Amino acid sequence: MHYVDAALDLRRAATRLTDTQREALRLVMAGYTHYEAAARLGVSRRAVGYRLERAIATLRREER
C-alpha cells in the first residue's frame, strides 16, 4: 500500500473514534503522561488508559 493511501485510511479510521478517545490520544501523542492527560481531562489515569486501548483497537480494526 502506498503511504498516501495508508494516511487516508488512518484519517478515515480516526473519524470512528469518540471525542474522548481522540482527545486522550492527542494528549499522549503530544508527550503528556497518562497521569498528566488524566489531570487535563478530569478523569482517572485508568480512564485514559481505557480510552487509548479502545482507540488503538478501533484503529487496528480499520487497518485490516
C-alpha angles and dihedrals in degrees: 000000000000118000092242091053090049091050091051091049090051091050091051090049091050090060087063092061120097118246090252092050091048093049094048090048092048093052095048091046088052089059103264117141118236088257093052092046090049091052092050092047095043094236137106124277088246090056090054090049091050092049090051092048091052092045092051091047090052093049092048091051089054091051093067 
